[in-house]
């Protein structure tokens, strides 16, 4: 399956760990609305494209709460803001 854009409406979400779920498609920019997010783990999937800038901005806005951002950025997802690439 894909990552539902509706996850971006879960305003109190602090951790989103979707690693190893065989997800496909792109990472929705709506995840950038998760202003309380501290950890986002998307590695070990089949995602493609680039990490949305709205998600990368979570690393620096609101005091940079997003301290852990992991993806398959070595071969599948272009991500200049990831803290861990697999």
Buried (B, 14 or more C-beta within 10 A) or exposed (E): EEBEEEBBEBEEBEEBEBBEEEBEEBBBBBBBBBBBBBBBBBBBBEBEEBBBEBBBBBBEEEEEBBEBBBBBBEEBBEBEBBBEBB
